Amino acid sequence: MAQQVQGVIARAKGEPVRIETIVVPDPGPGEAVVQVQACGVCHTDLHYREGGINDDFPFLLGHEAAGVVESVGDGVTEVAPGDFVILNWRAVCGQCRACLRGRPQYCFDTHNAKQKMTLTDGTELSPALGIGAFAEKTLVAAGQCTKVDPAASPAAAGLLGCGVMAGLGAAINTGEVGRGDSVAVIGCGGVGNAAVVGARLAGAAKIIAVDIDDKKLGTAKSLGATHTVNSRSADPVEAIRELTDGNGADVVIEAVGRPETYEQAFYARDLAGTVVLVGVPTPEMRIDLPLLDVFGRGGALKSSWYGDCLPSRDFPMLIDLYQQGRLDLDAFVTETIALADVEKAFERMHHGDVLRSVVVF
C-alpha cells in the first residue's frame, strides 16, 4: 500500500524549496523502499533547484543519504528489510559494454526505480540523481542500496553517497595517487577536502590545498594538507611549483569546476603529471588551451564522475576505515538540521560556512 510522507520539493527554477506531502508506492520488481535516516545537503541539489541539471520540475531533492531498507519488491536478493544501507546513484547493470569489459564503475545503463513517486494530486516527481532522499522514505532501485556496517553513524555514512566519495575517489581511483606523490587540490569545499583526505590515505608525501578562503584552508590543514595556498594573494601555479622543487605536482585535482581554475590545474602539474577534474562545470563553460601545450606536457587529463567508484566495493571498505578511526567522516558533518531547514542550508552553502549540513530524521 502506497505511503504518504513529507519531502523537500523544488517546484520551479530559482524558487525556494518547500516541504510537501509525497506519495511513495510499494516497491515493484527490483525496487526497494528505504526509510531515510540522514541526507547531506549537496551542491548538486542546489544545481537542481537552479535548473542547472535539467528542467524536469518538480524535483524531489536529496541524494547523499543513508537509511534502513523497509521493504523490497520481487526478485530483490542483494538487500533485505532491516539492512542499513548507503544510497548510491550508480547502480550498475552488469550487462553493458563497460560492465562486460570489467569496468562497472563506467556503467552506461545504471538503474533507477521504474515507478514514480508523486505529489498527492498525482504530479510525477523527478528524484535528484534518481534518489530523492530529502524525504522520510524514498523509492529506489535495489541496486542503489549498498549494505554497510549498521554501527556507522547515518549522518557520516550518508556522505559517501556523493560528495565525500567524489573527492576521495578523485584522488584514489581517478588520480591513482601513490605513495610519495605530490598532490595539489584546487578548491577546498566538501569535495576538495575529501580529495585531501584521499591523497593522505593513498600515502601522498606532499598535499597542497588551494582556496580563496582561509577558513577552508584551515580545515584542509586539519584533514591532512601539508601546505596551503590562498590564491587571492598568491599565484597558485607559481606557489605549487615552488613547493615541488619547480616541477609542479604529480597529481592536481580541480574541485571547483571553472575554466580559470582548470587552467591553473593544467599548468600546475608536473611534466607527464595528471589533472583530475571533479568540480562540476555549467553547460556554457569553455576552456581554451594551446594544443601544443597539451601535446608537449604529456601525462593525463581526466574527469572523475562520482570518484570512479564502485559502491559495492568502495562503500563497505571506507566504512571499515571509518570504524577503525582511519577515515574521519564525522569531520565533514558541520551541522545536523531538520528537513525544514534545507533552504537555509543552501544559503549557508553560498557563504562557504559549512562542509556539509546534514538532515537527520
Beta strands, then each sheet from edge to edge (+ up, - down):
strand 1: 3-10
strand 2: 18-24
strand 3: 31-40
strand 4: 59-60
strand 5: 64-72
strand 6: 84-87
strand 7: 118-119
strand 8: 126-127
strand 9: 137-141
strand 10: 145-147
strand 11: 182-186
strand 12: 206-211
strand 13: 227-230
strand 14: 249-254
strand 15: 269-277
strand 16: 300-303
strand 17: 335-337
strand 18: 357-360
sheet 1: 7+ 2- 1+ 4- 8-
sheet 2: 9+ 3- 5+ 6- 10+
sheet 3: 9+ 3- 18+ 17+
sheet 4: 13+ 12+ 11+ 14+ 15+ 16+
end
